[in-house]
Amino acid sequence: MGCRMWRDALAGVGVVLSSLRVDPVTAASDEPFALVDLGRCNVRMAEQLTDVLRSLPAREALRARVRQVNREPKSR
């Protein structure tokens, strides 16, 4: 998913992160996934983002999968 798609998806729920970008250093590295710099936002926007995230239904299966992936050794 590219920055444009992320911007559009976030804007669709009222969240605008003005400095959203793919980190150029990690994008040019051998890492399998570049880091995404979500950027800076003001307190009001951070609160809106928090509200959006809190409004999503809790999905324990997704949380379990994220925990599993985070524990897996990283391949190079």
Biopython code that builds the backbone (N, CA, C, O; Angstrom):
import numpy as np
from Bio.PDB.StructureBuilder import StructureBuilder

atoms = [
    (1, "MET", "N", (0.855, -1.176, 0.000)),
    (1, "MET", "CA", (0.000, 0.000, 0.000)),
    (1, "MET", "C", (0.898, 1.235, 0.000)),
    (1, "MET", "O", (1.792, 1.343, 0.840)),
    (2, "GLY", "N", (0.679, 2.150, -0.912)),
    (2, "GLY", "CA", (1.501, 3.341, -1.003)),
    (2, "GLY", "C", (0.948, 4.494, -0.194)),
    (2, "GLY", "O", (-0.168, 4.439, 0.322)),
    (3, "CYS", "N", (1.753, 5.543, -0.093)),
    (3, "CYS", "CA", (1.362, 6.716, 0.707)),
    (3, "CYS", "C", (0.043, 7.311, 0.246)),
    (3, "CYS", "O", (-0.774, 7.726, 1.067)),
    (4, "ARG", "N", (-0.167, 7.354, -1.054)),
    (4, "ARG", "CA", (-1.415, 7.948, -1.557)),
    (4, "ARG", "C", (-2.627, 7.177, -1.041)),
    (4, "ARG", "O", (-3.627, 7.769, -0.635)),
    (5, "MET", "N", (-2.522, 5.846, -1.064)),
    (5, "MET", "CA", (-3.632, 5.021, -0.589)),
    (5, "MET", "C", (-3.835, 5.212, 0.908)),
    (5, "MET", "O", (-4.970, 5.268, 1.381)),
    (6, "TRP", "N", (-2.723, 5.313, 1.666)),
    (6, "TRP", "CA", (-2.840, 5.531, 3.108)),
    (6, "TRP", "C", (-3.492, 6.870, 3.390)),
    (6, "TRP", "O", (-4.380, 6.983, 4.236)),
    (7, "ARG", "N", (-3.027, 7.900, 2.654)),
    (7, "ARG", "CA", (-3.609, 9.243, 2.836)),
    (7, "ARG", "C", (-5.110, 9.221, 2.570)),
    (7, "ARG", "O", (-5.896, 9.775, 3.338)),
    (8, "ASP", "N", (-5.500, 8.572, 1.468)),
    (8, "ASP", "CA", (-6.916, 8.522, 1.099)),
    (8, "ASP", "C", (-7.742, 7.760, 2.135)),
    (8, "ASP", "O", (-8.842, 8.178, 2.498)),
    (9, "ALA", "N", (-7.193, 6.630, 2.609)),
    (9, "ALA", "CA", (-7.919, 5.835, 3.604)),
    (9, "ALA", "C", (-8.081, 6.607, 4.905)),
    (9, "ALA", "O", (-9.165, 6.618, 5.489)),
    (10, "LEU", "N", (-7.027, 7.243, 5.357)),
    (10, "LEU", "CA", (-7.112, 8.029, 6.581)),
    (10, "LEU", "C", (-8.041, 9.226, 6.401)),
    (10, "LEU", "O", (-8.842, 9.531, 7.284)),
    (11, "ALA", "N", (-7.935, 9.899, 5.265)),
    (11, "ALA", "CA", (-8.806, 11.052, 5.013)),
    (11, "ALA", "C", (-10.273, 10.633, 4.991)),
    (11, "ALA", "O", (-11.152, 11.411, 5.363)),
    (12, "GLY", "N", (-10.533, 9.409, 4.556)),
    (12, "GLY", "CA", (-11.901, 8.900, 4.517)),
    (12, "GLY", "C", (-12.558, 8.806, 5.883)),
    (12, "GLY", "O", (-13.784, 8.798, 5.989)),
    (13, "VAL", "N", (-11.738, 8.734, 6.934)),
    (13, "VAL", "CA", (-12.284, 8.709, 8.300)),
    (13, "VAL", "C", (-11.941, 9.992, 9.046)),
    (13, "VAL", "O", (-12.053, 10.061, 10.270)),
    (14, "GLY", "N", (-11.518, 11.019, 8.286)),
    (14, "GLY", "CA", (-11.288, 12.333, 8.880)),
    (14, "GLY", "C", (-9.932, 12.552, 9.500)),
    (14, "GLY", "O", (-9.758, 13.490, 10.278)),
    (15, "VAL", "N", (-8.948, 11.697, 9.173)),
    (15, "VAL", "CA", (-7.618, 11.831, 9.746)),
    (15, "VAL", "C", (-6.642, 12.275, 8.660)),
    (15, "VAL", "O", (-6.526, 11.629, 7.619)),
    (16, "VAL", "N", (-5.952, 13.367, 8.905)),
    (16, "VAL", "CA", (-4.968, 13.876, 7.953)),
    (16, "VAL", "C", (-3.616, 13.998, 8.646)),
    (16, "VAL", "O", (-3.456, 14.790, 9.575)),
    (17, "LEU", "N", (-2.651, 13.215, 8.193)),
    (17, "LEU", "CA", (-1.286, 13.281, 8.716)),
    (17, "LEU", "C", (-0.442, 13.935, 7.628)),
    (17, "LEU", "O", (-0.096, 13.300, 6.632)),
    (18, "SER", "N", (-0.119, 15.191, 7.827)),
    (18, "SER", "CA", (0.495, 15.992, 6.763)),
    (18, "SER", "C", (1.873, 15.516, 6.338)),
    (18, "SER", "O", (2.278, 15.758, 5.202)),
    (19, "SER", "N", (2.602, 14.847, 7.216)),
    (19, "SER", "CA", (3.950, 14.443, 6.828)),
    (19, "SER", "C", (4.093, 12.926, 6.669)),
    (19, "SER", "O", (5.191, 12.390, 6.815)),
    (20, "LEU", "N", (2.996, 12.239, 6.371)),
    (20, "LEU", "CA", (3.019, 10.811, 6.105)),
    (20, "LEU", "C", (3.929, 10.522, 4.915)),
    (20, "LEU", "O", (3.774, 11.120, 3.850)),
    (21, "ARG", "N", (4.891, 9.592, 5.099)),
    (21, "ARG", "CA", (5.791, 9.241, 3.999)),
    (21, "ARG", "C", (6.478, 7.916, 4.286)),
    (21, "ARG", "O", (6.541, 7.465, 5.430)),
    (22, "VAL", "N", (6.986, 7.308, 3.235)),
    (22, "VAL", "CA", (7.825, 6.124, 3.393)),
    (22, "VAL", "C", (9.226, 6.618, 3.706)),
    (22, "VAL", "O", (9.739, 7.516, 3.039)),
    (23, "ASP", "N", (9.845, 6.030, 4.722)),
    (23, "ASP", "CA", (11.193, 6.417, 5.114)),
    (23, "ASP", "C", (12.166, 6.042, 4.001)),
    (23, "ASP", "O", (12.291, 4.866, 3.659)),
    (24, "PRO", "N", (12.857, 7.032, 3.431)),
    (24, "PRO", "CA", (13.726, 6.745, 2.287)),
    (24, "PRO", "C", (14.931, 5.858, 2.617)),
    (24, "PRO", "O", (15.404, 5.120, 1.753)),
    (25, "VAL", "N", (15.422, 5.920, 3.835)),
    (25, "VAL", "CA", (16.586, 5.103, 4.209)),
    (25, "VAL", "C", (16.211, 3.626, 4.227)),
    (25, "VAL", "O", (16.912, 2.798, 3.645)),
    (26, "THR", "N", (15.106, 3.295, 4.895)),
    (26, "THR", "CA", (14.717, 1.888, 4.945)),
    (26, "THR", "C", (14.159, 1.403, 3.611)),
    (26, "THR", "O", (14.237, 0.212, 3.309)),
    (27, "ALA", "N", (13.604, 2.296, 2.818)),
    (27, "ALA", "CA", (13.110, 1.902, 1.495)),
    (27, "ALA", "C", (14.265, 1.486, 0.586)),
    (27, "ALA", "O", (14.091, 0.651, -0.301)),
    (28, "ALA", "N", (15.435, 2.065, 0.806)),
    (28, "ALA", "CA", (16.603, 1.755, -0.014)),
    (28, "ALA", "C", (17.449, 0.635, 0.571)),
    (28, "ALA", "O", (18.452, 0.247, -0.027)),
    (29, "SER", "N", (17.066, 0.108, 1.728)),
    (29, "SER", "CA", (17.871, -0.923, 2.389)),
    (29, "SER", "C", (17.437, -2.317, 1.943)),
    (29, "SER", "O", (16.545, -2.474, 1.109)),
    (30, "ASP", "N", (18.085, -3.312, 2.514)),
    (30, "ASP", "CA", (17.760, -4.701, 2.214)),
    (30, "ASP", "C", (16.615, -5.239, 3.066)),
    (30, "ASP", "O", (16.214, -6.392, 2.904)),
    (31, "GLU", "N", (16.092, -4.424, 3.963)),
    (31, "GLU", "CA", (14.969, -4.849, 4.794)),
    (31, "GLU", "C", (13.787, -5.200, 3.887)),
    (31, "GLU", "O", (13.570, -4.540, 2.871)),
    (32, "PRO", "N", (13.019, -6.240, 4.250)),
    (32, "PRO", "CA", (11.898, -6.624, 3.388)),
    (32, "PRO", "C", (10.768, -5.595, 3.359)),
    (32, "PRO", "O", (10.013, -5.529, 2.389)),
    (33, "PHE", "N", (10.651, -4.799, 4.410)),
    (33, "PHE", "CA", (9.587, -3.800, 4.454)),
    (33, "PHE", "C", (10.165, -2.460, 4.901)),
    (33, "PHE", "O", (10.833, -2.373, 5.931)),
    (34, "ALA", "N", (9.905, -1.440, 4.133)),
    (34, "ALA", "CA", (10.333, -0.095, 4.520)),
    (34, "ALA", "C", (9.481, 0.389, 5.684)),
    (34, "ALA", "O", (8.334, -0.029, 5.843)),
    (35, "LEU", "N", (10.051, 1.271, 6.492)),
    (35, "LEU", "CA", (9.295, 1.881, 7.576)),
    (35, "LEU", "C", (8.438, 3.012, 7.022)),
    (35, "LEU", "O", (8.801, 3.665, 6.044)),
    (36, "VAL", "N", (7.318, 3.226, 7.650)),
    (36, "VAL", "CA", (6.432, 4.320, 7.264)),
    (36, "VAL", "C", (6.503, 5.363, 8.362)),
    (36, "VAL", "O", (6.244, 5.072, 9.530)),
    (37, "ASP", "N", (6.853, 6.571, 7.983)),
    (37, "ASP", "CA", (6.897, 7.684, 8.916)),
    (37, "ASP", "C", (5.503, 8.303, 8.916)),
    (37, "ASP", "O", (5.108, 8.973, 7.961)),
    (38, "LEU", "N", (4.768, 8.069, 9.991)),
    (38, "LEU", "CA", (3.408, 8.597, 10.062)),
    (38, "LEU", "C", (3.395, 10.099, 10.270)),
    (38, "LEU", "O", (2.372, 10.758, 10.085)),
    (39, "GLY", "N", (4.536, 10.626, 10.655)),
    (39, "GLY", "CA", (4.668, 12.065, 10.725)),
    (39, "GLY", "C", (4.135, 12.683, 11.994)),
    (39, "GLY", "O", (3.814, 12.005, 12.970)),
    (40, "ARG", "N", (4.056, 13.962, 11.939)),
    (40, "ARG", "CA", (3.618, 14.743, 13.090)),
    (40, "ARG", "C", (2.197, 15.215, 12.857)),
    (40, "ARG", "O", (1.772, 15.434, 11.723)),
    (41, "CYS", "N", (1.472, 15.367, 13.953)),
    (41, "CYS", "CA", (0.130, 15.925, 13.868)),
    (41, "CYS", "C", (-0.151, 16.671, 15.165)),
    (41, "CYS", "O", (0.527, 16.472, 16.173)),
    (42, "ASN", "N", (-1.154, 17.527, 15.121)),
    (42, "ASN", "CA", (-1.491, 18.279, 16.325)),
    (42, "ASN", "C", (-2.335, 17.410, 17.268)),
    (42, "ASN", "O", (-2.760, 16.313, 16.906)),
    (43, "VAL", "N", (-2.563, 17.911, 18.456)),
    (43, "VAL", "CA", (-3.282, 17.146, 19.479)),
    (43, "VAL", "C", (-4.692, 16.806, 19.014)),
    (43, "VAL", "O", (-5.164, 15.693, 19.247)),
    (44, "ARG", "N", (-5.357, 17.725, 18.375)),
    (44, "ARG", "CA", (-6.716, 17.471, 17.894)),
    (44, "ARG", "C", (-6.734, 16.286, 16.928)),
    (44, "ARG", "O", (-7.608, 15.424, 17.020)),
    (45, "MET", "N", (-5.779, 16.239, 16.008)),
    (45, "MET", "CA", (-5.723, 15.141, 15.040)),
    (45, "MET", "C", (-5.387, 13.826, 15.740)),
    (45, "MET", "O", (-5.940, 12.783, 15.392)),
    (46, "ALA", "N", (-4.490, 13.864, 16.720)),
    (46, "ALA", "CA", (-4.157, 12.651, 17.476)),
    (46, "ALA", "C", (-5.402, 12.120, 18.200)),
    (46, "ALA", "O", (-5.619, 10.910, 18.260)),
    (47, "GLU", "N", (-6.202, 13.016, 18.740)),
    (47, "GLU", "CA", (-7.439, 12.612, 19.403)),
    (47, "GLU", "C", (-8.425, 12.001, 18.402)),
    (47, "GLU", "O", (-9.083, 11.006, 18.705)),
    (48, "GLN", "N", (-8.525, 12.599, 17.211)),
    (48, "GLN", "CA", (-9.414, 12.052, 16.188)),
    (48, "GLN", "C", (-8.954, 10.653, 15.765)),
    (48, "GLN", "O", (-9.774, 9.749, 15.602)),
    (49, "LEU", "N", (-7.656, 10.483, 15.590)),
    (49, "LEU", "CA", (-7.124, 9.175, 15.217)),
    (49, "LEU", "C", (-7.419, 8.156, 16.316)),
    (49, "LEU", "O", (-7.810, 7.024, 16.029)),
    (50, "THR", "N", (-7.235, 8.551, 17.552)),
    (50, "THR", "CA", (-7.534, 7.668, 18.682)),
    (50, "THR", "C", (-9.009, 7.285, 18.689)),
    (50, "THR", "O", (-9.347, 6.123, 18.917)),
    (51, "ASP", "N", (-9.881, 8.243, 18.445)),
    (51, "ASP", "CA", (-11.321, 7.961, 18.404)),
    (51, "ASP", "C", (-11.661, 6.962, 17.303)),
    (51, "ASP", "O", (-12.452, 6.042, 17.512)),
    (52, "VAL", "N", (-11.062, 7.149, 16.132)),
    (52, "VAL", "CA", (-11.308, 6.229, 15.016)),
    (52, "VAL", "C", (-10.855, 4.826, 15.384)),
    (52, "VAL", "O", (-11.585, 3.857, 15.174)),
    (53, "LEU", "N", (-9.648, 4.717, 15.934)),
    (53, "LEU", "CA", (-9.127, 3.397, 16.298)),
    (53, "LEU", "C", (-9.975, 2.739, 17.388)),
    (53, "LEU", "O", (-10.221, 1.533, 17.343)),
    (54, "ARG", "N", (-10.411, 3.517, 18.348)),
    (54, "ARG", "CA", (-11.240, 2.969, 19.424)),
    (54, "ARG", "C", (-12.622, 2.540, 18.930)),
    (54, "ARG", "O", (-13.248, 1.666, 19.529)),
    (55, "SER", "N", (-13.094, 3.141, 17.855)),
    (55, "SER", "CA", (-14.422, 2.799, 17.347)),
    (55, "SER", "C", (-14.437, 1.485, 16.572)),
    (55, "SER", "O", (-15.504, 0.930, 16.306)),
    (56, "LEU", "N", (-13.258, 0.988, 16.212)),
    (56, "LEU", "CA", (-13.194, -0.264, 15.476)),
    (56, "LEU", "C", (-13.504, -1.435, 16.406)),
    (56, "LEU", "O", (-13.132, -1.423, 17.579)),
    (57, "PRO", "N", (-14.189, -2.445, 15.870)),
    (57, "PRO", "CA", (-14.480, -3.593, 16.733)),
    (57, "PRO", "C", (-13.189, -4.319, 17.108)),
    (57, "PRO", "O", (-12.285, -4.466, 16.285)),
    (58, "ALA", "N", (-13.118, -4.760, 18.335)),
    (58, "ALA", "CA", (-11.937, -5.511, 18.789)),
    (58, "ALA", "C", (-11.928, -6.860, 18.089)),
    (58, "ALA", "O", (-12.935, -7.566, 18.056)),
    (59, "ARG", "N", (-10.793, -7.199, 17.539)),
    (59, "ARG", "CA", (-10.671, -8.475, 16.838)),
    (59, "ARG", "C", (-9.508, -9.243, 17.442)),
    (59, "ARG", "O", (-8.348, -9.037, 17.085)),
    (60, "GLU", "N", (-9.842, -10.119, 18.353)),
    (60, "GLU", "CA", (-8.805, -10.862, 19.064)),
    (60, "GLU", "C", (-7.959, -11.704, 18.124)),
    (60, "GLU", "O", (-6.761, -11.862, 18.360)),
    (61, "ALA", "N", (-8.546, -12.246, 17.069)),
    (61, "ALA", "CA", (-7.776, -13.052, 16.121)),
    (61, "ALA", "C", (-6.687, -12.208, 15.464)),
    (61, "ALA", "O", (-5.564, -12.675, 15.277)),
    (62, "LEU", "N", (-7.018, -10.970, 15.114)),
    (62, "LEU", "CA", (-6.030, -10.080, 14.519)),
    (62, "LEU", "C", (-4.943, -9.746, 15.529)),
    (62, "LEU", "O", (-3.759, -9.765, 15.191)),
    (63, "ARG", "N", (-5.322, -9.446, 16.746)),
    (63, "ARG", "CA", (-4.335, -9.146, 17.787)),
    (63, "ARG", "C", (-3.397, -10.329, 18.010)),
    (63, "ARG", "O", (-2.188, -10.144, 18.153)),
    (64, "ALA", "N", (-3.944, -11.539, 18.040)),
    (64, "ALA", "CA", (-3.127, -12.739, 18.240)),
    (64, "ALA", "C", (-2.151, -12.916, 17.085)),
    (64, "ALA", "O", (-0.997, -13.289, 17.295)),
    (65, "ARG", "N", (-2.609, -12.651, 15.874)),
    (65, "ARG", "CA", (-1.732, -12.792, 14.704)),
    (65, "ARG", "C", (-0.607, -11.759, 14.742)),
    (65, "ARG", "O", (0.537, -12.084, 14.425)),
    (66, "VAL", "N", (-0.910, -10.543, 15.117)),
    (66, "VAL", "CA", (0.118, -9.503, 15.219)),
    (66, "VAL", "C", (1.153, -9.905, 16.260)),
    (66, "VAL", "O", (2.354, -9.766, 16.029)),
    (67, "ARG", "N", (0.694, -10.402, 17.407)),
    (67, "ARG", "CA", (1.637, -10.856, 18.441)),
    (67, "ARG", "C", (2.513, -11.981, 17.914)),
    (67, "ARG", "O", (3.715, -12.012, 18.180)),
    (68, "GLN", "N", (1.917, -12.910, 17.165)),
    (68, "GLN", "CA", (2.674, -14.029, 16.606)),
    (68, "GLN", "C", (3.725, -13.537, 15.622)),
    (68, "GLN", "O", (4.882, -13.951, 15.696)),
    (69, "VAL", "N", (3.344, -12.671, 14.716)),
    (69, "VAL", "CA", (4.280, -12.145, 13.714)),
    (69, "VAL", "C", (5.421, -11.395, 14.390)),
    (69, "VAL", "O", (6.573, -11.502, 13.971)),
    (70, "ASN", "N", (5.106, -10.649, 15.417)),
    (70, "ASN", "CA", (6.141, -9.888, 16.120)),
    (70, "ASN", "C", (7.140, -10.782, 16.839)),
    (70, "ASN", "O", (8.269, -10.360, 17.086)),
    (71, "ARG", "N", (6.754, -11.999, 17.180)),
    (71, "ARG", "CA", (7.646, -12.936, 17.846)),
    (71, "ARG", "C", (8.490, -13.752, 16.871)),
    (71, "ARG", "O", (9.514, -14.315, 17.259)),
    (72, "GLU", "N", (8.068, -13.820, 15.606)),
    (72, "GLU", "CA", (8.781, -14.628, 14.624)),
    (72, "GLU", "C", (10.143, -14.008, 14.317)),
    (72, "GLU", "O", (10.277, -12.786, 14.254)),
    (73, "PRO", "N", (11.166, -14.872, 14.125)),
    (73, "PRO", "CA", (12.482, -14.327, 13.767)),
    (73, "PRO", "C", (12.420, -13.647, 12.400)),
    (73, "PRO", "O", (11.723, -14.099, 11.492)),
    (74, "LYS", "N", (13.146, -12.584, 12.284)),
    (74, "LYS", "CA", (13.185, -11.829, 11.030)),
    (74, "LYS", "C", (14.146, -12.502, 10.057)),
    (74, "LYS", "O", (15.285, -12.800, 10.415)),
    (75, "SER", "N", (13.698, -12.742, 8.841)),
    (75, "SER", "CA", (14.598, -13.325, 7.839)),
    (75, "SER", "C", (15.280, -12.200, 7.076)),
    (75, "SER", "O", (14.694, -11.136, 6.873)),
    (76, "ARG", "N", (16.476, -12.425, 6.667)),
    (76, "ARG", "CA", (17.247, -11.401, 5.940)),
    (76, "ARG", "C", (17.489, -11.838, 4.541)),
    (76, "ARG", "O", (18.119, -11.116, 3.769)),
]
sb = StructureBuilder()
sb.init_structure("model")
sb.init_model(0)
sb.init_chain("A")
sb.init_seg("    ")
for serial, (resi, resn, name, xyz) in enumerate(atoms, 1):
    if name == "N":
        sb.init_residue(resn, " ", resi, " ")
    sb.init_atom(name, np.array(xyz, "f"), 0.0, 1.0, " ", f" {name:<3s}", serial, name[0])
structure = sb.get_structure()
